[in-house]
C-alpha cells in the first residue's frame, strides 16, 4: 500500500470517528485524573487528620463516580 492509498483510506473515514476517538481518550484521562485525585485525598488524610476529612473523602468518591458515569455515557452515546 503506497502513501497515497493510506491517505485516501484515512480521509475516507467518517470525520466524527476522529471526534469520538479523541473524546474517549480525553474521558479516559479525566477518569485517571479523578482516581489520582481520590488517592491524593486519601494520602492527605493519612498525614493530616481534620474534621473535614470524611467529607473530603466523600466528595472525592462522588467525583470519581460521576467521572465514571460520564465516561460510560460517552462510551454508550457515541
C-alpha positions as CSV (number, residue, x, y, z in Angstrom):
1,X,0.0,0.0,0.0
2,X,1.6,3.3,-1.0
3,X,1.3,6.5,1.0
4,X,-1.4,7.9,-1.3
5,X,-3.7,5.0,-0.7
6,X,-3.1,5.2,3.1
7,X,-4.0,8.9,3.0
8,X,-7.2,8.2,1.0
9,X,-8.1,5.5,3.4
10,X,-7.7,7.9,6.4
11,X,-9.7,10.6,4.7
12,X,-12.4,8.3,3.7
13,X,-13.3,7.6,7.3
14,X,-16.3,9.4,8.7
15,X,-14.9,12.6,10.3
16,X,-16.9,12.1,13.5
17,X,-15.0,8.9,14.1
18,X,-12.0,11.1,14.9
19,X,-14.0,13.3,17.3
20,X,-15.4,10.2,19.1
21,X,-11.9,8.7,19.4
22,X,-10.4,11.9,20.9
23,X,-13.4,12.4,23.2
24,X,-13.0,8.8,24.5
25,X,-9.3,9.4,25.0
26,X,-9.9,12.6,26.9
27,X,-12.5,10.9,29.1
28,X,-10.1,8.1,30.0
29,X,-7.6,10.8,31.0
30,X,-10.2,12.5,33.1
31,X,-11.1,9.2,34.8
32,X,-7.5,8.6,35.6
33,X,-7.2,12.1,37.0
34,X,-10.2,11.5,39.2
35,X,-8.7,8.3,40.5
36,X,-5.4,10.0,41.3
37,X,-7.4,12.8,43.0
38,X,-9.1,10.3,45.3
39,X,-5.7,8.7,46.0
40,X,-4.2,12.1,46.9
41,X,-7.1,12.8,49.2
42,X,-6.5,9.5,51.0
43,X,-2.8,10.2,51.3
44,X,-3.5,13.7,52.6
45,X,-6.0,12.4,55.2
46,X,-3.4,10.0,56.5
47,X,-0.9,12.8,57.1
48,X,-3.3,15.5,58.4
49,X,-6.3,14.5,60.4
50,X,-9.1,17.1,60.4
51,X,-12.8,17.1,61.0
52,X,-13.4,17.7,57.3
53,X,-11.5,14.6,56.2
54,X,-14.6,12.3,55.9
55,X,-16.4,15.0,53.9
56,X,-13.4,15.4,51.5
57,X,-13.3,11.6,51.0
58,X,-17.0,11.5,50.2
59,X,-16.6,14.4,47.7
60,X,-13.7,12.6,46.1
61,X,-15.6,9.4,45.8
62,X,-18.7,11.1,44.4
63,X,-16.4,12.9,41.9
64,X,-14.9,9.5,40.8
65,X,-18.4,8.0,40.5
66,X,-19.6,10.9,38.3
67,X,-16.5,10.7,36.2
68,X,-17.1,7.0,35.6
69,X,-20.8,7.7,34.8
70,X,-19.8,10.4,32.3
71,X,-17.3,8.1,30.7
72,X,-19.8,5.3,30.4
73,X,-22.4,7.8,28.9
74,X,-19.9,9.0,26.4
75,X,-19.0,5.4,25.5
76,X,-22.6,4.4,25.1
77,X,-23.9,7.5,23.4
78,X,-21.1,8.0,21.0
